[in-house]
């Protein structure tokens, strides 16, 4: 049996964007450390409690279909090498590399803050997105259950929500999500980037296997929950050949909607991704980056609105044609569920009674 890859990033350099010092251990020092102390122990995950003053993050981006989101955690133990949220760890003087996937922050007061926010007299309801930055169902959710507490508040107030995750742990909460979906209040999107276990284990080392995610899609769909599948990101010369097969499996599992996004490499993600390519795909590293640059207007990353999620040029157009053709063949994306905002009622309890 192949050895499971434990972490995604191959380096842990400190970001220079905020003028932080960057250090690098040289080979002689590492040799001496191994001789004196032995090999370094496996990297363990730590969780620090964070007590923010607000829990709703708002945005005005024209590229995403929501204007507010909740992220119960900072950092993500799934360790996806392509994760566009990695650069946010630099704000904490931590590395977007291994620190991002091993030094996590949890917000145990998220549900309390949400309840207070929804009780404000000026609050205007619109769908809340969970999992837009880091995964709300990453492994630590099994212990902390912060996402579950947030769902309880949203169910109590009949507030619409949309979940994005690459974990089958979401099926734990079908007892909350199915009744909400029956009232037009919930959708779930599962991310599946590859059906190849070896590839998935390399790019998303601590995420559930592709088959477990597809099984979660089937359970969610069977429970009547509108279920999307995100083929995101598509990595040229590594996963792009799987588009048609992925869509066939998505439809077979019961999902009725899908979308894709070409790989994005903002800020510190680009050097992390390059180092990962050199380690795991040295035979095609140059080819992969050449195609990505062709998708991104000659750059490693395109940060511009309207094009950053789609890509540009012949490669981007070819991906779109293949994707839409496969979706038509398998009957996906024939409609789009609309979340109901008319059912919302402010929360009961001390905060709600004040207003």
Residue pairs with C-beta under 8 A, 6 or more apart in sequence:
2 198
2 201
4 201
4 205
5 201
5 202
5 205
6 42
6 43
6 205
6 206
7 43
7 79
7 98
7 101
7 102
7 205
7 206
8 78
8 79
8 80
8 81
8 101
8 203
8 204
8 205
8 206
8 276
9 79
9 81
9 86
9 96
9 97
9 98
9 100
9 101
9 272
9 275
9 276
10 97
10 272
10 275
10 276
10 279
11 97
11 98
11 271
11 272
11 275
12 95
12 97
12 98
12 99
13 22
13 24
13 95
13 97
13 268
13 271
14 20
14 21
14 22
14 23
14 90
14 93
14 94
14 95
15 87
15 89
15 90
15 95
15 96
15 267
15 268
16 22
17 87
17 90
17 267
17 268
18 90
18 91
18 93
20 90
20 93
33 40
43 98
43 102
44 102
45 77
45 101
45 102
45 103
45 104
45 139
45 140
46 102
46 103
46 104
47 104
47 105
47 106
47 140
47 144
48 103
48 104
48 105
48 106
49 105
49 106
49 107
49 108
50 74
50 105
50 106
50 107
51 107
51 108
51 109
52 107
52 109
52 113
53 113
54 113
54 117
55 70
55 107
55 109
55 110
55 113
55 114
55 117
56 68
56 69
56 70
56 114
56 117
56 128
57 68
57 69
57 70
57 71
57 132
57 133
58 67
58 68
59 66
59 67
59 68
59 69
60 67
61 305
62 305
62 306
63 305
63 306
63 308
63 309
64 129
64 132
66 126
66 127
66 128
66 129
66 132
66 162
67 126
68 126
68 127
68 128
68 129
69 128
69 129
69 130
69 132
69 133
70 110
70 114
70 128
70 129
70 130
70 136
70 150
71 107
71 130
71 131
71 132
71 133
71 134
71 136
72 106
72 107
72 110
72 130
72 136
72 141
72 144
72 146
72 147
72 150
73 104
73 105
73 106
73 107
73 134
73 135
73 136
73 138
73 140
73 141
73 144
73 146
74 88
74 89
74 92
74 104
74 105
74 107
74 134
75 89
75 99
75 100
75 101
75 102
75 103
75 104
75 105
75 134
76 83
76 85
76 100
76 101
76 104
76 134
76 135
76 138
77 101
77 102
77 104
77 138
77 139
77 140
77 206
78 101
78 135
78 138
78 139
78 166
78 167
78 204
78 205
78 206
78 207
79 101
79 204
79 205
79 206
79 207
80 166
80 203
80 204
80 207
81 202
81 203
81 204
81 272
81 273
81 276
82 203
82 233
82 235
82 263
82 264
82 265
82 269
82 273
83 100
83 134
83 269
84 264
84 266
84 269
85 100
85 133
85 134
86 96
86 97
86 100
86 267
86 268
86 269
86 272
87 96
87 266
87 267
87 268
87 269
88 96
88 133
89 95
89 96
89 99
89 100
89 103
90 96
90 267
90 268
92 105
94 100
94 103
96 267
96 268
96 269
96 272
97 268
97 272
101 206
104 140
106 140
106 144
106 146
107 113
107 146
108 144
108 146
110 146
110 149
110 150
111 146
111 149
111 150
111 152
111 153
114 150
114 153
114 154
115 153
115 347
115 349
115 351
115 352
116 351
117 123
118 153
118 157
118 159
118 346
118 347
119 346
119 347
119 349
119 351
119 352
119 354
119 355
120 355
121 355
123 346
125 159
125 160
125 341
125 344
126 160
126 341
127 160
127 161
127 162
127 339
127 341
128 154
128 159
128 160
128 161
128 162
129 161
129 162
129 163
129 164
130 136
130 147
130 150
130 161
130 162
130 163
130 164
131 137
131 163
131 164
131 165
131 189
132 164
135 165
135 166
135 167
136 146
136 147
136 150
136 163
136 165
137 147
137 165
137 167
137 169
137 170
138 167
138 206
139 206
141 147
141 148
141 167
141 169
142 169
147 173
148 172
148 173
148 176
151 161
151 173
151 176
151 177
152 176
153 159
153 347
154 160
154 161
154 180
154 185
155 176
155 179
155 180
155 185
156 347
156 348
157 344
157 345
157 346
157 347
158 180
158 183
158 185
158 343
158 344
158 345
159 185
159 344
160 184
160 185
160 186
160 339
160 340
160 341
160 344
161 180
161 185
161 186
161 187
161 339
162 186
162 187
162 188
162 189
162 339
163 170
163 177
163 186
163 187
163 188
163 189
164 188
164 189
164 191
164 230
165 188
165 189
165 190
165 191
166 190
166 191
166 192
166 193
166 204
166 207
166 208
166 213
167 207
167 208
167 213
167 216
168 208
168 212
168 213
168 215
168 216
169 208
170 177
170 188
170 190
170 216
170 220
171 216
171 219
171 220
174 219
174 220
174 223
174 225
177 186
177 188
177 220
177 223
177 225
178 223
178 224
178 225
180 186
181 187
181 223
181 224
181 225
181 226
182 224
183 340
183 343
184 337
184 338
184 339
184 340
184 343
185 339
185 340
185 343
186 225
186 226
186 339
187 225
187 226
187 227
187 228
187 337
187 339
188 220
188 225
188 226
188 227
188 228
189 227
189 228
189 229
189 230
190 213
190 214
190 216
190 217
190 220
190 227
190 228
190 229
190 230
190 255
191 213
191 229
191 230
191 231
191 232
192 210
192 213
192 214
192 217
192 229
192 230
192 231
192 246
192 249
192 250
193 200
193 203
193 204
193 231
193 232
193 233
193 234
193 235
193 239
194 200
194 203
194 210
194 238
194 239
194 242
194 246
195 210
195 242
195 245
195 246
195 249
196 210
196 239
196 242
197 209
197 210
197 211
199 238
199 239
200 207
200 209
200 210
201 209
202 280
203 235
203 238
203 239
207 213
208 216
214 249
214 250
214 253
215 253
217 227
217 229
217 250
217 253
217 254
217 255
218 253
218 254
220 227
220 254
221 227
221 253
221 254
221 255
221 256
222 254
226 256
226 257
226 337
227 254
227 255
227 256
227 257
228 255
228 257
228 258
228 259
229 246
229 250
229 253
229 255
229 257
229 258
230 258
230 259
230 260
230 261
231 243
231 246
231 247
231 258
231 259
231 260
231 261
231 323
232 259
232 260
232 261
233 260
233 261
233 262
233 263
233 264
234 240
234 243
234 260
234 261
234 262
234 263
234 319
235 263
235 288
236 262
236 263
236 287
236 288
236 291
236 292
236 295
236 315
237 284
237 287
237 288
237 291
238 281
238 284
238 288
240 319
243 260
243 319
243 322
243 323
243 326
244 322
244 326
247 258
247 323
247 326
247 327
247 329
247 330
247 332
248 326
248 330
250 258
250 330
250 332
251 330
251 331
251 332
255 332
256 331
256 332
256 333
256 334
256 335
257 332
257 333
257 336
257 337
258 323
258 327
258 332
258 333
260 319
260 323
261 309
261 310
262 292
262 295
262 310
262 311
262 316
262 319
263 273
263 292
264 301
264 302
264 308
264 309
265 273
265 292
265 296
265 300
265 301
266 301
266 303
267 301
269 301
270 300
270 301
274 285
274 289
277 284
277 285
277 288
277 289
278 285
281 288
289 300
291 315
292 300
293 299
293 300
294 313
294 314
294 315
295 302
295 311
295 312
295 313
295 315
295 316
296 302
296 311
296 312
297 307
297 312
297 313
301 308
302 308
302 311
302 312
310 316
310 320
311 319
327 333
346 352
346 355
